[in-house]
């Protein structure tokens, strides 16, 4: 799952809490932090874009898993052989960062902000 800004936490907020609002600063108006986190109505706000990603647990683990034998209809188990990644996060971070970079570059090219 991928979340931008408040993401699913917005479900627990009132509209008045979810609205980020602005405050004055020496550099001009700034968004209240922790609310929009870089995106307002699907548009970048020039603030850091905060993205939260949730990875599901790995499905192939080095222990027998319950299943059903399709030929007999009886309970059975299956063991997955080979290499297992018990923790996906170290690889996931690199994949998500690379994909986010590609998507943002593609949008910048399509929007005419970058030229090939």
TAFENHU-V406851 format. One record per residue. N is the residue number from 1. RES is the residue in three letters. PHI is phi in whole degrees, -180 to 180 (NA if undefined). Layout:
n;res;phi
N;RES;PHI
N;RES;PHI
//
This chain:
n;res;phi
1;UNK;NA
2;UNK;-125
3;UNK;-125
4;UNK;-116
5;UNK;60
6;UNK;-70
7;UNK;55
8;UNK;-70
9;UNK;-65
10;UNK;-62
11;UNK;-62
12;UNK;-96
13;UNK;-103
14;UNK;-80
15;UNK;-56
16;UNK;-66
17;UNK;-81
18;UNK;-77
19;UNK;-67
20;UNK;-68
21;UNK;77
22;UNK;-120
23;UNK;-141
24;UNK;-74
25;UNK;-148
26;UNK;-66
27;UNK;-96
28;UNK;103
29;UNK;-59
30;UNK;-127
31;UNK;-74
32;UNK;-62
33;UNK;-72
34;UNK;80
35;UNK;-110
36;UNK;-83
37;UNK;47
38;UNK;97
39;UNK;-137
40;UNK;-124
41;UNK;58
42;UNK;85
43;UNK;-110
44;UNK;-68
45;UNK;-104
46;UNK;78
47;UNK;-84
48;UNK;-57
49;UNK;-86
50;UNK;-102
51;UNK;-125
52;UNK;-111
53;UNK;-123
54;UNK;-114
55;UNK;-102
56;UNK;-74
57;UNK;-63
58;UNK;-62
59;UNK;-88
60;UNK;-101
61;UNK;-124
62;UNK;-80
63;UNK;-150
64;UNK;-61
65;UNK;-118
66;UNK;-70
67;UNK;-154
68;UNK;-126
69;UNK;-73
70;UNK;-66
71;UNK;-72
72;UNK;-109
73;UNK;77
74;UNK;-90
75;UNK;-61
76;UNK;-151
77;UNK;-140
78;UNK;-133
79;UNK;-119
80;UNK;-86
81;UNK;-98
82;UNK;108
83;UNK;-81
84;UNK;-126
85;UNK;-106
86;UNK;-69
87;UNK;-129
88;UNK;-87
89;UNK;-56
90;UNK;-58
91;UNK;-76
92;UNK;-62
93;UNK;-59
94;UNK;-63
95;UNK;-65
96;UNK;-66
97;UNK;-62
98;UNK;-65
99;UNK;-66
100;UNK;-62
101;UNK;-63
102;UNK;-63
103;UNK;-64
104;UNK;-66
105;UNK;-65
106;UNK;-61
107;UNK;-64
108;UNK;-66
109;UNK;-66
110;UNK;-64
111;UNK;-82
112;UNK;81
113;UNK;-84
114;UNK;-126
115;UNK;-123
116;UNK;-84
//
